[in-house]
Amino acid sequence: AMWEDNKTRSKWVIGSQCYFPDDLPEEVGRPCAPESNEVYESNHDITVMAGLIQGPCEVLPSSKFNEESQRRAHLGNSTSERLRPVYLC
């Protein structure tokens, strides 16, 4: 969800925060060795100012991530530089 605060004109977003494997404490369990471009999605929503979001990027389930990775491999380097990064969730 996205909205603008009428008083401050600030733009806000509700979403799930994602973490890179190296951002997680050692005691947090992981299902296996991290894949390239893998992120972990939190299981609760957060409210954050839109300007603080790092990105943009897309976080995809494994089947869609594999499809998109193959599609980008066929496009070549010159086209893929203009695409948003994708991560495996």
Summary of the structure (lengths in Angstrom):
residues: 89
radius of gyration: 15.9
end to end distance: 20.0
largest distance: 48.0
contacts: 172
relative contact order: 0.22
helix: 27%
strand: 33%
